[in-house]
Amino acid sequence: MVGNYVDFGIKTDRRSLDVTDLKEVLNTCRKYQPQVILHLAAEPDVDRCERDPEHAYTVNSIGTYNMAVAAKEIGAKLIYISTAGVFDGKKQGSYTEEDEPNPLNYYGHSKYLGELAVQGMLKNYIIARADWMLGGGPVKDKKMVPKIIEQFNKPEIFGVKDNLGSPTFGKDLIAAIKKLIADDAVGIFHLSNKGACSAYEFIKEMVGILQPDIKVTPVNASFFKLDAARWTNKSLVSKVDLMRPWQEALKEYLETEWRPHLKS
C-alpha cells in the first residue's frame, strides 16, 4: 500500500527478499550496498496477529531486527514504518512523539519490539509512525477503503463512533520520508495526515465523496466481534509540519485511484 508510491531505489517484494531470513537480508544488502533502507514489510492485520502471535513477532519484530542488523553492517540509514498501535489508546488528545508506548495487543507489541530493535542497534534511523493507512488503489489496498466500497450496494453502512485515528495516505507518507531523508533527520516522527476522526466520520467523508445517497449509522466498537482489543484513541500529532489534512488526502486518493474503477 505504501511501496506503491516509492519512486526511487531498488524495490524488493516478498518473493525477492524474505525479511525474516537474516542470511537473505544480509546477502541482499551486501549486494546492493544501499545508503538508505526503507523497511515497509510488515504484518498489519491486527486480528491475524492476535490469533497467531508467533507470526506477528516473526514478521514485525524479528524481520525489523534483521533489517537493523544489515543496516548497521553496511552503514545504511534505516527507515522503519511503525504504528500508532504502539500506544494503549487511553490518552485524552492526540499522541506526540514524546508519549510513552504501551501496546494493547500482539500487533502493537510486535511493532514496538521492532522500534526497540532499531533504536537499540542504530544511531542513524527514522521511525515513522502512521495510522489508518490509505494507498495502493483497488489492486493493493487491503484496509478500510475497499471494505467500505464493497458495501456500496447496501442502503446502510455502520461506522464505529467511539474511536479516534489519524488517516495516512501512503503517497503523502513517502513524500514526507523523502524530505526527512534529504534533511538527514534522525529519530521518531509521527507522519499521519493532519487531524483526527472516528471511523464513522471517516466513512461519512468517504461516502460523501463517492456515494452520497448511502446512509452511514454510528455504532460502538462492540457492535463488531473482533479478535484483538481495539484502541479508543490512535490519533497522532507531529513535531514536523509535512502532512496535509486527512480530508484533502482522502479526496485525492478516492478521486484519482478509486473513482475511475467504480461502476456509474
Secondary structure, 3 states (H helix, E strand, C coil): CCHHHCCCCCCCCCCCCCCCCHHHHHHHHHHHCCCEEEECCCCCCHHHHHHCHHHHHHHHHHHHHHHHHHHHHHCCEEEEEEEHHHCCCCCCCCECCCCCCCCCCHHHHHHHHHHHHHHHHCCCEEEEEECCEECCHHHHCCCHHHHHHCCCCCCEEEEECCCEECCEEHHHHHHHHHHHHHCCCCEEEECCCECCECHHHHHHHHHHHHCCCCEEEEECHHHCCCCCCCCCECCECCCCCCCCEHHHHHHHHHHHHHHHHCCC
